[in-house]
Amino acid sequence: METIKAFSLAKHEGLYETWPRRTRLYFNGGDTGSEIPGYIVEGQYRCSDGYLLITSHDCPFEESNDFLLLGDDFQILARTQLAVPYGSFLLNAHWPVSSHSLRLHYYERLFFTLSVENRSGLFRSRPRLVLKPFDEPENDAAASASIAELQRRLGEIAKYHNESN
């Protein structure tokens, strides 16, 4: 997986409640002709199967993520999401762990691995996205570093809050 910065989404005007559920997608500033779920691009990667995007709806009371695998024609090949009613998943960090997988860090110690897997059918092979819990962050250097960075940022926020009171 290669981190890229090529995608952006159209901006919506007016009240949040009136925004459409899908947003126009741009690639290097040009209109792709596609619309995808979400209002914010949280992460984007180039992989052997196309492009992997992480989007959110930027909703302060129900954060969630959509994970989209796009083909070279910018059409959705596979999709999954991390969302539950009345729940919130605020993405702290993400990084590649292999040529076909990402690690996702939520809350202090909640991690998932998102993988692009190819499944074969009778006449074709089709990729799918698989999201699995990652249960041993303390045994992973990058996950441990991500936890420490989150604790540092939260400490700075608490320090600022205490100084301003």
VOVOMAR-64722 format. One line per field, with one value per residue: residue number from 1; x, y, z of N, C-alpha, C, O in turn. Coordinates in Angstrom, 1 decimal, decimal comma. Layout:
<rs>
k (NUM	...)
neast (X	...)
nnorth (Y	...)
nup (Z	...)
caeast (X	...)
canorth (Y	...)
caup (Z	...)
ceast (X	...)
cnorth (Y	...)
cup (Z	...)
oeast (X	...)
onorth (Y	...)
oup (Z	...)
</rs>
This chain:
<rs>
k (1	2	3	4	5	6	7	8	9	10	11	12	13	14	15	16	17	18	19	20	21	22	23	24	25	26	27	28	29	30	31	32	33	34	35	36	37	38	39	40	41	42	43	44	45	46	47	48	49	50	51	52	53	54	55	56	57	58	59	60	61	62	63	64	65	66	67	68	69	70	71	72	73	74	75	76	77	78	79	80	81	82	83	84	85	86	87	88	89	90	91	92	93	94	95	96	97	98	99	100	101	102	103	104	105	106	107	108	109	110	111	112	113	114	115	116	117	118	119	120	121	122	123	124	125	126	127	128	129	130	131	132	133	134	135	136	137	138	139	140	141	142	143	144	145	146	147	148	149	150	151	152	153	154	155	156	157	158	159	160	161	162	163	164	165)
neast (0,8	0,6	0,7	-1,2	-2,1	-4,2	-6,9	-10,0	-13,0	-16,1	-17,4	-20,1	-22,9	-25,0	-27,3	-26,1	-27,9	-29,2	-27,5	-26,5	-26,2	-24,1	-21,1	-19,5	-16,6	-13,2	-10,1	-6,9	-7,8	-9,5	-12,8	-14,1	-16,4	-17,7	-19,6	-19,3	-19,8	-19,7	-18,1	-15,6	-12,3	-10,4	-8,2	-6,0	-5,0	-2,8	-3,1	-2,5	-4,9	-6,3	-7,5	-7,6	-9,8	-10,5	-13,3	-15,3	-18,3	-18,1	-19,6	-20,4	-21,5	-21,9	-19,5	-18,2	-16,7	-16,3	-15,0	-13,5	-12,9	-11,6	-11,7	-9,5	-11,1	-12,5	-14,8	-16,7	-15,4	-15,4	-16,7	-16,9	-17,8	-17,3	-19,4	-22,0	-25,3	-25,9	-23,3	-19,8	-16,9	-14,0	-11,4	-8,1	-5,5	-3,8	-2,1	-0,1	0,4	1,1	1,3	-1,3	-2,8	-4,1	-3,5	-5,7	-6,4	-8,4	-10,0	-8,3	-7,1	-8,1	-8,0	-8,0	-7,5	-7,6	-8,1	-7,4	-8,8	-8,8	-11,3	-12,3	-14,6	-16,8	-16,3	-14,8	-12,5	-12,9	-12,3	-12,5	-13,2	-12,0	-12,5	-11,0	-10,7	-7,7	-5,9	-3,6	-2,1	0,0	2,1	3,1	5,1	4,5	1,8	2,0	3,5	1,6	-0,4	1,1	1,5	-1,1	-1,8	0,0	-1,0	-3,5	-2,8	-1,6	-3,9	-5,4	-3,6	-3,7	-6,4	-6,5	-4,8	-6,2	-8,4)
nnorth (-1,2	2,1	5,4	8,1	11,4	12,3	12,3	14,1	15,6	17,0	20,1	20,6	22,8	24,7	23,4	20,7	18,5	18,5	17,7	15,6	11,9	10,9	12,0	14,1	12,9	13,8	13,6	14,4	17,0	16,9	16,1	13,0	11,8	10,2	9,4	9,1	7,5	9,7	12,7	13,6	12,9	10,6	9,0	7,7	5,4	3,8	0,7	-2,7	-3,5	-1,2	1,8	2,6	4,1	5,9	7,2	9,6	10,8	13,0	13,6	14,8	13,4	10,7	9,3	7,5	5,2	4,7	2,3	2,1	0,4	1,4	1,0	1,6	3,1	4,6	3,6	1,9	-1,0	-2,6	-2,5	-1,7	-0,9	0,8	1,1	1,8	2,0	4,8	4,8	5,5	5,9	7,2	7,9	7,6	7,1	5,6	3,2	1,5	-2,1	-4,1	-5,1	-5,3	-4,6	-2,5	-0,9	0,2	2,6	3,2	4,9	4,5	2,0	0,4	-1,5	-2,3	-4,4	-3,8	-5,4	-6,1	-8,6	-11,1	-12,9	-15,8	-16,5	-18,5	-17,7	-15,4	-13,3	-11,4	-8,6	-8,1	-6,3	-6,8	-6,5	-6,8	-7,4	-6,3	-7,7	-7,5	-5,0	-4,2	-5,8	-4,9	-2,7	-0,4	0,0	0,4	2,7	4,4	4,5	5,7	8,2	9,2	9,3	11,4	13,5	13,8	14,4	17,0	18,4	18,2	19,6	22,2	22,7	22,8	24,9	27,0	27,3)
nup (0,0	-0,8	0,4	-0,7	-2,0	-3,7	-3,9	-3,4	-2,0	-2,9	-1,6	0,7	1,1	3,3	5,8	7,8	8,0	5,6	3,7	0,9	0,9	-0,5	-2,1	-4,5	-6,2	-6,5	-8,4	-8,3	-8,6	-10,7	-11,9	-11,2	-12,1	-10,4	-7,4	-3,9	-0,6	2,2	3,6	4,2	3,4	5,0	4,7	2,1	-0,3	-2,7	-4,2	-5,3	-6,3	-7,0	-5,7	-2,3	-0,2	2,8	4,3	6,1	7,7	9,1	11,5	14,5	16,7	16,0	14,8	12,1	9,8	6,3	4,1	1,1	-1,9	-4,9	-8,4	-11,3	-12,8	-11,0	-9,9	-7,4	-6,2	-4,0	-0,7	2,8	6,1	9,3	11,6	14,0	15,3	17,3	18,2	18,2	16,2	16,2	14,2	14,9	13,9	11,0	9,1	6,6	6,7	5,2	1,7	1,1	3,3	6,0	9,2	11,6	14,0	16,8	19,5	22,7	22,8	20,7	17,9	14,4	11,6	8,2	5,3	1,8	0,0	-2,4	-3,9	-5,5	-8,0	-10,0	-12,7	-12,5	-10,6	-7,7	-5,7	-2,2	0,9	4,1	7,5	10,5	14,0	15,8	18,2	19,8	20,4	22,1	21,4	19,0	17,4	15,9	16,6	19,4	19,4	18,2	20,2	22,2	21,0	20,8	23,5	24,2	22,7	23,9	26,5	26,0	25,3	27,7	29,4	28,2	28,6	31,4	32,0	30,9	32,5)
caeast (0,0	1,3	0,0	-1,3	-2,8	-4,7	-8,4	-10,7	-14,5	-16,8	-17,9	-21,5	-23,4	-26,2	-27,4	-25,6	-29,0	-29,7	-26,5	-26,7	-25,4	-22,9	-20,4	-18,7	-15,2	-12,2	-8,8	-5,9	-8,5	-10,5	-14,0	-14,1	-17,8	-18,2	-20,0	-19,0	-20,3	-18,8	-17,8	-14,2	-11,3	-9,6	-7,0	-6,1	-3,8	-2,8	-2,8	-2,5	-6,3	-6,8	-7,4	-8,4	-10,2	-11,2	-14,1	-16,2	-19,4	-17,8	-20,7	-19,8	-22,1	-21,9	-18,4	-18,0	-15,8	-16,5	-13,7	-13,9	-11,9	-12,0	-11,0	-8,9	-12,2	-13,1	-16,0	-16,5	-15,2	-15,7	-17,0	-17,3	-17,8	-17,3	-20,5	-23,0	-26,2	-25,6	-21,9	-18,9	-15,6	-13,2	-10,1	-6,9	-4,3	-3,9	-0,9	0,0	1,2	1,6	0,9	-2,7	-3,5	-3,8	-3,9	-6,6	-6,4	-9,6	-10,0	-7,0	-6,5	-9,0	-7,3	-8,5	-6,8	-8,4	-7,4	-8,0	-8,7	-9,4	-12,1	-12,6	-15,9	-16,7	-15,8	-14,0	-12,0	-13,4	-11,7	-13,4	-12,6	-12,3	-12,2	-10,9	-10,0	-6,3	-6,0	-2,4	-1,3	1,2	3,2	3,3	5,8	3,7	0,6	2,4	3,9	0,4	-1,0	1,9	1,2	-2,5	-1,7	0,7	-1,9	-4,6	-2,1	-1,5	-5,3	-5,7	-2,8	-4,2	-7,7	-6,3	-4,2	-7,2	-9,4)
canorth (0,0	3,4	6,5	9,1	12,6	12,6	12,4	15,1	15,5	18,3	20,7	20,9	24,1	24,6	22,6	19,3	17,6	18,5	17,2	14,2	10,9	10,7	13,2	14,0	12,6	14,4	13,0	15,5	18,2	16,7	15,4	11,6	11,4	9,3	9,9	8,1	7,9	10,4	14,1	13,8	11,8	10,4	8,3	7,2	4,6	3,1	-0,7	-3,5	-3,7	0,1	2,8	2,3	5,3	5,9	8,4	9,8	11,7	14,2	13,8	14,9	12,5	9,4	9,1	6,2	5,2	3,9	1,9	1,9	0,0	1,9	0,6	2,7	4,0	5,3	2,9	1,1	-2,5	-3,3	-1,5	-2,1	0,2	0,6	2,0	1,1	3,0	5,5	4,6	6,4	5,4	8,3	7,3	8,3	6,9	4,4	3,0	0,2	-3,1	-5,0	-4,6	-5,4	-4,4	-1,4	-1,0	1,3	2,9	3,9	5,0	4,4	0,7	-0,4	-1,6	-3,2	-4,6	-3,8	-6,1	-6,3	-10,0	-11,5	-14,1	-16,3	-17,1	-19,5	-17,1	-14,2	-13,0	-10,1	-8,2	-7,7	-5,7	-7,5	-5,7	-7,8	-6,8	-6,6	-7,8	-7,5	-3,8	-4,1	-6,6	-4,4	-1,5	0,7	0,2	0,9	4,1	5,2	4,6	6,8	9,5	9,6	9,8	12,6	14,6	14,0	15,1	18,4	19,0	18,4	20,7	23,4	22,9	23,1	26,2	28,0	27,4)
caup (0,0	-0,9	0,8	-1,7	-1,7	-5,0	-3,9	-2,6	-2,1	-3,1	-0,3	0,7	1,7	4,1	7,1	7,7	7,9	4,2	2,8	0,4	1,6	-1,4	-2,4	-5,8	-5,9	-7,4	-8,5	-8,7	-8,9	-11,8	-11,5	-11,7	-12,5	-9,3	-6,1	-2,9	0,7	3,1	3,4	4,5	3,1	6,1	4,3	0,8	-0,6	-3,9	-3,9	-6,5	-6,8	-7,3	-4,7	-1,1	0,5	4,1	4,4	7,3	7,5	9,9	12,3	15,9	17,7	15,5	13,9	11,5	8,6	5,1	3,5	-0,3	-2,9	-6,2	-9,6	-12,0	-13,4	-9,9	-9,5	-6,2	-6,4	-2,7	0,4	4,1	7,0	10,7	12,1	14,8	15,7	18,5	18,6	17,5	15,9	15,7	13,7	15,4	13,0	10,1	8,4	5,9	7,4	4,1	0,4	1,0	4,6	6,8	10,6	12,0	15,5	17,3	21,0	23,2	22,4	19,8	16,6	13,4	10,3	7,0	4,2	0,5	-0,3	-3,6	-3,8	-6,8	-8,4	-11,1	-13,9	-12,2	-9,3	-7,3	-4,4	-1,1	2,0	5,3	8,7	11,6	15,2	16,0	19,6	20,5	20,0	22,9	20,8	17,7	17,6	15,3	17,4	20,6	19,1	18,0	21,5	22,9	20,4	21,2	24,9	24,2	22,2	24,9	27,6	25,6	25,4	29,1	29,9	27,7	29,3	32,8	32,0	30,5	33,6)
ceast (0,9	0,4	0,0	-2,1	-3,5	-6,2	-8,9	-12,2	-15,0	-17,3	-19,4	-21,8	-24,6	-26,1	-26,9	-26,7	-29,5	-28,7	-26,8	-25,8	-24,1	-22,4	-19,5	-17,2	-14,3	-10,8	-7,9	-6,7	-9,6	-11,6	-13,9	-15,4	-18,4	-18,6	-19,8	-19,6	-19,3	-18,7	-16,4	-13,4	-10,4	-8,2	-7,2	-4,8	-4,0	-2,4	-2,9	-3,9	-7,0	-6,5	-8,2	-8,6	-10,8	-12,0	-14,9	-17,3	-19,2	-19,0	-20,2	-20,4	-22,2	-20,8	-18,4	-17,1	-16,4	-15,1	-14,1	-12,7	-12,4	-11,2	-10,3	-9,9	-13,0	-14,4	-15,7	-16,5	-15,7	-15,9	-17,3	-17,3	-17,7	-18,2	-21,5	-24,0	-25,8	-24,2	-21,0	-17,5	-14,8	-11,8	-9,0	-5,7	-4,6	-2,5	-0,8	0,8	1,6	1,1	-0,6	-3,5	-3,1	-4,2	-4,7	-6,6	-7,5	-9,4	-8,5	-6,3	-7,4	-8,4	-8,0	-7,5	-7,8	-7,6	-8,2	-7,8	-9,4	-10,1	-12,4	-14,0	-15,7	-16,1	-14,9	-13,5	-12,4	-12,8	-12,8	-12,6	-13,0	-11,7	-12,2	-10,2	-8,6	-6,2	-4,8	-1,5	0,0	2,4	3,6	3,9	5,0	2,5	0,9	2,8	2,6	-0,4	-0,2	1,6	-0,1	-2,5	-1,0	-0,2	-3,0	-4,0	-2,0	-2,9	-5,6	-4,9	-3,3	-5,5	-7,5	-5,7	-5,2	-8,3	-8,9)
cnorth (1,2	4,6	7,5	10,3	13,1	12,9	13,6	15,0	16,9	18,8	20,9	22,1	23,8	23,8	21,2	18,3	17,5	18,0	15,8	13,2	10,5	12,0	13,0	13,8	13,2	13,7	14,0	16,7	18,0	15,8	14,0	11,1	10,4	10,0	8,8	8,5	8,7	11,9	14,5	12,6	11,7	9,8	7,8	6,5	4,0	1,6	-1,5	-3,6	-2,3	1,1	2,4	3,7	5,0	7,2	8,4	10,8	12,9	14,6	13,7	13,9	11,0	9,2	7,7	6,4	4,3	3,6	1,4	1,5	0,5	1,3	1,8	3,6	4,7	4,8	2,1	-0,4	-3,2	-2,2	-2,2	-0,8	-0,2	1,6	1,2	2,2	3,5	5,2	5,5	5,8	6,5	7,8	8,2	8,3	5,7	4,4	1,6	-0,8	-4,2	-4,4	-4,7	-5,2	-3,1	-1,7	0,3	1,4	3,8	3,9	4,9	3,1	-0,2	-0,3	-2,6	-3,3	-4,7	-4,4	-6,2	-7,8	-10,3	-12,9	-14,5	-16,9	-18,1	-18,9	-15,9	-14,2	-11,6	-9,8	-7,9	-7,1	-6,4	-6,7	-6,7	-7,0	-7,2	-6,5	-7,6	-6,2	-3,7	-4,9	-6,1	-3,0	-0,3	1,0	0,8	2,4	5,0	5,4	5,8	8,1	10,0	10,1	11,1	13,8	14,8	14,7	16,6	19,1	19,2	19,5	22,0	23,7	23,4	24,5	27,3	28,2	28,1)
cup (0,0	-0,6	-0,3	-1,2	-2,9	-4,9	-3,0	-2,9	-2,2	-1,7	-0,4	1,4	2,4	5,3	6,8	7,4	6,5	3,2	2,2	1,0	0,7	-1,9	-3,7	-5,4	-7,0	-7,3	-9,1	-9,2	-10,0	-11,3	-12,1	-12,3	-11,5	-8,1	-5,1	-1,6	1,5	2,7	3,6	4,1	4,2	5,8	2,8	0,4	-2,0	-3,6	-5,3	-7,2	-7,2	-6,2	-3,5	-0,4	1,8	4,2	5,7	6,9	8,4	10,9	13,8	16,9	17,2	14,4	13,4	10,3	7,5	4,5	2,1	-1,1	-4,2	-7,3	-10,2	-12,7	-12,3	-9,5	-8,3	-6,6	-5,2	-1,7	1,7	5,0	8,5	11,3	12,9	15,2	17,1	19,1	17,8	17,4	15,3	15,4	14,2	14,5	12,1	9,4	7,7	6,8	6,4	2,8	0,2	2,3	5,2	8,3	10,9	13,5	15,9	18,9	21,4	22,7	21,6	18,4	15,7	12,3	9,2	5,9	2,9	0,2	-1,6	-3,4	-5,3	-6,9	-9,5	-12,4	-13,7	-10,8	-8,9	-5,9	-3,4	0,0	3,3	6,5	9,8	12,8	15,3	17,5	20,4	20,2	20,8	22,3	19,4	17,9	17,1	16,1	18,7	20,5	18,8	19,3	22,2	22,3	20,7	22,6	25,0	23,8	23,3	26,1	27,3	25,7	26,8	29,7	29,5	28,4	30,7	32,9	31,7	31,5	34,8)
oeast (1,9	-0,7	1,1	-2,7	-3,3	-6,8	-8,3	-12,6	-14,5	-17,5	-19,9	-21,1	-25,3	-25,0	-27,2	-26,5	-30,2	-29,0	-27,4	-24,7	-23,2	-23,1	-19,0	-16,7	-14,6	-10,5	-8,0	-6,3	-10,4	-11,5	-13,6	-15,4	-19,5	-18,1	-20,1	-19,9	-18,1	-19,0	-15,9	-13,8	-9,5	-7,2	-8,3	-3,7	-5,1	-1,4	-3,3	-4,0	-8,1	-5,3	-9,4	-7,6	-11,6	-11,3	-15,1	-17,2	-20,1	-19,3	-19,7	-19,7	-22,6	-21,1	-18,6	-16,8	-16,9	-14,3	-15,0	-11,7	-13,4	-10,0	-10,5	-9,5	-14,0	-15,2	-14,6	-17,5	-16,2	-15,3	-17,9	-16,7	-18,0	-17,9	-21,8	-23,5	-25,6	-23,9	-21,5	-17,0	-14,8	-11,1	-8,9	-5,0	-5,4	-1,9	-1,5	1,8	2,4	0,5	-1,1	-4,7	-2,0	-5,0	-4,2	-6,8	-7,7	-8,8	-7,6	-5,2	-7,3	-8,2	-8,6	-6,7	-8,7	-6,5	-9,4	-6,6	-10,4	-9,5	-12,7	-14,4	-14,6	-15,3	-14,3	-13,9	-12,4	-12,8	-13,9	-11,4	-14,2	-10,5	-13,2	-9,3	-8,2	-6,2	-4,8	-0,4	1,0	3,6	4,3	3,3	5,0	2,1	0,2	2,5	2,6	-0,9	-0,9	1,5	-0,3	-3,1	-1,4	-0,3	-3,4	-4,7	-2,2	-2,9	-6,2	-5,4	-3,4	-5,8	-8,1	-6,0	-5,1	-9,1	-9,6)
onorth (1,3	4,7	7,8	10,2	14,3	13,6	13,9	14,3	17,9	18,0	21,2	22,5	22,8	23,4	20,6	17,4	16,5	17,9	15,0	13,5	9,9	13,0	12,0	14,5	13,2	13,2	14,4	17,3	18,9	14,9	13,8	10,0	9,9	11,1	7,6	9,7	8,4	12,3	15,5	11,5	12,6	10,0	7,6	7,0	3,8	1,4	-0,9	-3,8	-2,3	1,3	2,0	4,4	4,1	8,3	7,4	11,5	13,8	15,8	12,7	13,7	10,2	9,0	6,7	7,5	3,2	4,4	0,6	2,1	0,0	1,1	3,0	4,7	5,3	5,4	1,5	-0,9	-4,3	-1,1	-3,3	0,2	-1,3	2,8	0,0	3,4	2,7	5,4	6,2	5,2	6,8	7,3	9,4	9,3	4,8	5,4	0,7	-0,4	-5,0	-3,3	-4,1	-5,4	-2,6	-2,6	1,4	0,4	4,9	3,1	5,0	3,1	-1,4	0,8	-3,6	-2,4	-5,5	-3,9	-6,3	-8,2	-9,7	-13,8	-13,7	-17,6	-18,4	-19,6	-15,3	-14,9	-10,7	-10,6	-7,5	-7,3	-6,7	-6,4	-7,3	-6,2	-8,3	-5,5	-7,6	-6,4	-3,1	-4,6	-6,7	-2,1	0,8	2,2	1,7	3,2	6,1	6,5	6,6	9,1	11,2	11,1	11,9	14,8	16,0	15,5	17,4	20,2	20,3	20,3	23,0	24,9	24,3	25,3	28,5	29,1	28,2)
oup (0,8	-1,2	-0,9	-0,2	-3,3	-5,8	-2,0	-3,8	-1,7	-0,8	-1,5	2,4	2,2	5,8	5,8	6,6	6,1	2,0	2,9	1,5	1,3	-2,0	-3,9	-4,6	-8,2	-6,2	-10,2	-10,2	-10,2	-10,5	-13,3	-12,9	-11,7	-7,8	-5,4	-1,4	1,4	1,6	3,1	4,3	4,4	6,5	2,4	0,8	-2,5	-2,9	-6,3	-8,4	-7,7	-5,9	-3,6	-0,1	2,0	4,1	6,3	5,9	8,5	11,0	14,2	17,9	18,0	13,2	14,1	9,8	7,8	4,5	1,9	-1,1	-4,7	-7,0	-9,8	-13,0	-12,6	-8,7	-8,2	-7,1	-5,2	-1,8	1,7	4,5	8,8	11,4	12,6	15,4	18,0	20,2	16,9	18,3	14,1	16,3	13,8	14,2	12,4	9,2	8,1	7,4	6,7	2,8	-0,8	2,3	5,1	8,5	10,4	14,2	15,4	19,4	20,6	22,2	21,7	17,8	16,2	12,1	9,2	5,6	2,9	0,1	-1,9	-2,9	-6,1	-6,1	-9,9	-13,0	-14,7	-9,9	-9,8	-5,0	-3,8	0,1	3,5	6,5	10,2	12,6	14,9	18,1	21,7	19,7	20,3	22,6	18,7	18,5	17,8	16,4	19,2	21,3	19,3	19,5	22,8	23,1	21,0	22,9	25,9	24,5	23,5	26,7	28,2	26,2	27,2	30,5	30,3	28,8	31,2	33,9	32,2	31,4	35,8)
</rs>
